[in-house]
Amino acid sequence: MSSSTLDPRLSKAGPPRRPIRLSWSDERLRGIVWQVLVVGVVGVIFYWLWSNTVHNLEVRRIATGFGFLDREAGLPIGETLIDYDPTDTYRRALMVGVLNTLKVAVVGVVLATILGTLVGIARLSQNWLLSKIAGVYVELIRDLPLLLQLLFWYTILQSLPPPRQALNPVDGVFLSNRGLLLPFIEWLPAHSWALVALVAGLIGTFLYSKAMRARQYADGQPRKIWPAALGLMVGLPLLVWIAYGAPFTPDVPALRGFNFRGGIAMTPEYFALLLGLVTYTAGFIAEIVRAGILAVNQGQWEAAQALGMRRGDILKRIVLPQALRVIVPPMTSQYLNLTKNSSLAVAIGYQDIVSIANTTLNQTGQAIEGIAIIMLVYLTISLSISLFMNWYNAKIALVER
């Protein structure tokens, strides 16, 4: 018996590689030469573009660099998550733009996922009318340009009555041409610390569930996680809130003069952008969810029905967990699309990073730096989404034994 048969490592090894010959007939040598040539050509092109750009900037006496970030912006911004004044620097103005972009992206991803999942399930409903309505929604939304939909929603909101005749569908909720106003609470330090306690409780619950799962794998004994989760995610924030005096002051919007005061307001620009992005992206997510559900073997449904399970329980406990492995990868693309499509906010006047950076480069003349900042912001957000979704996809993937 040969040594290659005895040692499995030798049986998997291929034949020994011959050295590269200095001859054009050698395939590996030709591959190396072509790669060096392509890299060289790309490098020359980039060098020419860079030197040509620098020369043109010098001829036109246009300053370069990011020193303008510390100059006074003089730029009014109507919607901010942090304190901002036109006398602040361009750096802070751009930070406001980044936060406004994140506000749209984060809220939009959550709402689009919920709406898209519901519509995707509705398309598979045994109710004929519900299934057809969901199908018409998907086909209509996906076939209309997103920019047209944003302009449609913005026009609708602008045509609403003024504040004095605002729509009041629910007590404390008002809808007018100034946007959507919702009741809130007067935010105090106690609420901030309670929020910190909630985040700590979420982290603690995750670590505790991971430890209990590891112990279950070790001894086969299931352990209840919900008591600890309830204590960490509900009890801990509640105790912190009580320790600070349990303040609770409702902040309900009310008409004061020609506009509303109090509550939390969603401007027409933000509301229209959010509606457009959510409804548009949800149409694509619905098809992803529908395809994921259909990818699960029909035998799973039949086996669960044979056990007497209801259709809703089958979908929630058996089908959707398996469908996630098919749903998550294309869902990542939709999250990225929603984030990048938020750059269309400039068309309806919402001041995101694109809008503020464009105004900045128009005022300062720093066009290259302004475009570079926009690219860096979207690249960072997109890579963060991709990293998280890839981690989650690997976590739920089937592991072959």
C-alpha positions, 0 to 999 in steps of 0.5 A, a space after each residue: 500500500 502506497 504512502 499516499 493511501 496511508 496519509 489522507 493529507 498526501 492523497 488530497 495534495 495535488 501534483 507538484 507545481 513546476 517552476 515558472 519558465 521565462 517564456 511567453 508560452 508559460 501560462 503563469 508568466 503571461 498571467 503575471 505580466 498582464 496583471 502588472 500591465 493592468 495595474 500599471 495602466 490604472 495607476 497611470 490613469 489615476 496619476 494623470 487625473 490627480 495631477 490634472 485636477 491639482 493643476 486646474 485648481 492651482 490655475 483657478 486659485 481654488 484652495 484645497 484641504 479641509 480647513 473650511 470645516 472650522 469656518 462659520 457656516 452661516 447655514 440655516 437648518 430647519 430640522 436638527 437632532 442636536 443643537 445647531 445655530 447658523 453661527 456654528 462651523 461647517 463641521 457641525 452643520 455636516 454632523 447635523 446632516 449625517 444625523 438627519 440621514 441616519 434618522 431617515 435610514 434607521 427608521 426607514 429600515 425598521 418600518 420597511 421591514 415590517 410593512 414588506 414582511 406583512 405584504 409578502 405574507 399577504 401575497 400568500 394569503 388564502 384570502 383572494 381579495 387580500 392576496 390581490 390587493 397585496 399583489 397590486 401594491 407590489 406591482 404598482 409601487 415597484 413600477 413607479 420611479 422613487 423620485 416621482 413617489 417622493 414628489 407625490 407624497 410631498 405634494 399630498 402633504 403640502 395640500 393638507 389644511 393649515 394648522 387651524 384646520 388640521 386633521 385630528 384623527 386621534 386625540 393628541 395627533 394632528 396632521 396639517 401642511 406643517 407635518 405630523 405632530 404626535 404626543 410625547 413626554 417631557 424628556 428629563 435626565 431620568 429618562 436618559 438614564 432609564 434609556 441607558 439602563 434599557 440598553 444595558 439590560 438588552 446587552 445583559 439579556 443577550 449575554 445571559 441567553 448565550 450563556 444559558 444556551 451554551 449550558 443547554 448544549 452541554 447538559 441538554 437541560 433547557 433553561 428559562 430565559 424570560 424571567 431574567 430578560 424581564 428583570 433586565 429589560 423592564 425591571 432595571 430601567 423601571 428601578 432607575 426611573 423610580 430612583 430619579 423620582 419617576 417623572 412623567 409629564 405628557 407633552 401634547 401638541 396644542 395650537 398656539 397662534 398660527 402653529 402647534 407647540 409641544 409634542 414631537 413633530 415630523 416636518 412635511 419634508 421628513 414625513 414625505 421622504 419617510 413615506 416614499 422610502 418605506 412604501 417603495 422599499 417595502 414592495 421589494 422586501 415583500 417579494 423577498 419574503 414571499 420567495 423565502 417562504 415559498 423556498 421552504 419545503 411544502 412538507 414542513 407545512 403538511 407535517 405541522 398541519 398533521 400535528 394540529 398546528 394553526 396556519 399562523 403558528 406554522 408560519 411563525 414557529 416553523 416556516 419563517 425561521 427557516 425562510 430567514 436563511 433565504 431572506 436575509 442576503 437579498 434583504 441586505 441589498 434593500 437596506 443599502 438601497 434605502 439608505 442610498 436612496 435617501 440622497 433624493 431628499 434634496 428634491 423635496 427640501 429635506 436637509 440631509 448630508 447631501 443637501 448640506 454638503 452641496 450648500 457647503 461646497 457652493 459657499 466655499 468652492 471646496 467641491 472635491 472635499 464636499 463630494 469626498 465627505 458625501 462618499 465617505 458618509 455613505 460608504 461608512 453607513 453601507 459598510 456598517 449595514 453590510 457587516 451587521 447583516 453578514 454577521 447575522 446571516 452567518 449566525 442563522 446559517 445552517 452548519 453542516 456536520 
